[in-house]
Amino acid sequence: MYEQPHRLFKRSSICCKSAGKAILSGGDGFQERLESLIQDNLKCRPQDFILAAAADHELMKQHTHDLKPTVPGMYLKLLHGRAVADEEMDNWGPDGPWIGPLKWFHCIYLSDIGIGFAGGRRVGFAKLQR
């Protein structure tokens, strides 16, 4: 009998979270554990997925600015960052970059994010939008 897709996803999500916590805990062998996780993950991904992710990364780099932009438009400004998600903080984190100029920004439940740039290109969830 086959497992219900939502149950399988939930179980694999729990495994991923515990593996991620172990890897990001640092300590001896941190880099090796991280490299192994990334290699294992990439082995099960189709080549077109990897190429699309690399293209999205390059597009985001082109639209990311450390200094306040001089080109008019709408920008997403990342604030109060941290080095890792579970970092203990006793104050606000450092400001992050400006991203844009944007035509639109779409976020669903803080998990699926899409960005449409003023020039017409898009990344993330945005590729599913027509």
N, C-alpha and C positions, 0 to 999 in steps of 0.2 A: 504494500500500500504506500502511496506517495504522501509525503508530508504537505500540509497546506502551505502555500507560498509565504503567507504572512508569518506563520510560525517559524519556518525555515529562516526567513529574513531576521526575525527577532533573535533567534538563537545565534546566527552568525554575527549579528550586530553586537551581542553581548560578548562573544569571543573576541571580536575586533577591539572593543573597548578595553578589555582586560589586557590584551596583547599590547595595545597602544600605551596604556599606563605603565606596563612593565618596561617597554622600550624607552619611554620618555622620562622614566625615573632617574636616568643618568647613571652615574657610577662606571665601574670598569666595563669595558666592552660596549659602551653606548653606541659608538659609530658602527661597529660591526653588526649589532642587532638591528639598527636602523637600515643599514644597507641590505641586510638579508630580507627584512620585511618588504622593502621597496622592490627588490629583485623578484621575490615570490609573487608580489602583487602584479608586477608588470608581465610575468610569464602567462598569466591567465587573461590578459587583455588583448583584444584584437589590435593589429598594427594601426588601423585607421583611427581607433580611439586614442592611442598614444600620440599619433601625429596631430590630431585635432587638439589635444590637451597642450602640446608643445606650442602650437600656433596661438592658442588662447593666451598662454603665458607670455609669448612675445608681444601680442597685442596689448595686454595689460601693462607690460613694461613701457611700451610706447606712450601710454596714456597716464602714467604715474609720475607725479612731480613732488619733489621734496620742498620746493619753495612755492609760495602762493603764486598761482598762475596769473599771467598777464593777459591771456586770451580770454575775452568775455565768454560766458556760458555758465551752465550748471555743473557743479563739481560735487563729488562725494569726498568729505574730509574725514579721515579716520582719526579718532581721538582716544586718549587714555589706554594705550596698548600695553602689552606685557610680552615677555620673551616666550613663555609657554602658557598654555591655557590654565593650568592649575597653579601658577606662580602666586606665592603669598605676597600680598601688597600691603604697605602701610601708608600709601599715598596714591595720588593719581599716577597712572603710567605715562610714558612719553607720547607725544603726538605722533601720528603716523602721516602718511603721504596724502596728497590731493589726487583724486582720480577723475579724469575727464578731459575735455568737456563732454557732458552726457546729453543724450537726447531723452533717455529714460533709464530708470532703475526699478527692478522688480525683485521682491524678496517674499518667499513663502515660508512661513513658520521658522524663520532664521536658519533654514537648511538649504533651500534651493534659491540661488541668487542669479539674476540675469542683469546684464548691463548693455545698454545700447548707446554707442558713442555718436557724437554729433556728425561724424563723417559717414555714418550708416553701418559700420561694422558692429558686431555684437559678440559677446562671450557668455559662457555659462548657460543657464536655463534659457536665456534669450534665443538660443538656436532652435528651441522647440516652438517658438512663437512665429507665427506667419502674419 
